[in-house]
């Protein structure tokens, strides 16, 4: 699978490295890097999203099961991204044009677990809150991974797609289970 990601084309390492370097040139200001690092810390192992889901379950007693199901979906999405990383084994950007501005728990890049869990949280929690959270949450997190130089653009796109797929499947599952409860 990693060989597919290294073939020439629109997502080849050269094109993707150039894209990351361009993002860093344009957005790599101290205040943006600081915000990206904070987002990275919040999203590490999906911990921030899992905490929000737990808080939702505690605060919204009437929909506690839904909040817990949404939180499990976020955890499942994060787990899926780790599984895909271990199969694909694509290394993180390693090029002199890209500055790595944050530590990472592994050297594996594809897909971005931060983008995966953020998208899953945006879809799942957005559904519960009846708010379109994807547009507000996903682009900043995805962009932060490029600002920090720890992912290629295709990593964050794939992570977002995976997170959305897991959250939508989970949402269908918990909606079906609620219908069966009646």
Secondary structure by P-SEA (a helix, b strand, c coil): ccccccccccccaaaaaaaaaaaaaacccaaaaaaaaaaaaaaccaaaaaaaaaaaaaacccaaaaaaaaaaaaaaaaaaaaaaaaaaccccccccccccccccccccccccaaaaaaaaaaaaaaaaacccccccccaaaaaaaaaaccccaaaaaaaaaaaaaaaaaaaaaaaaaaaaac
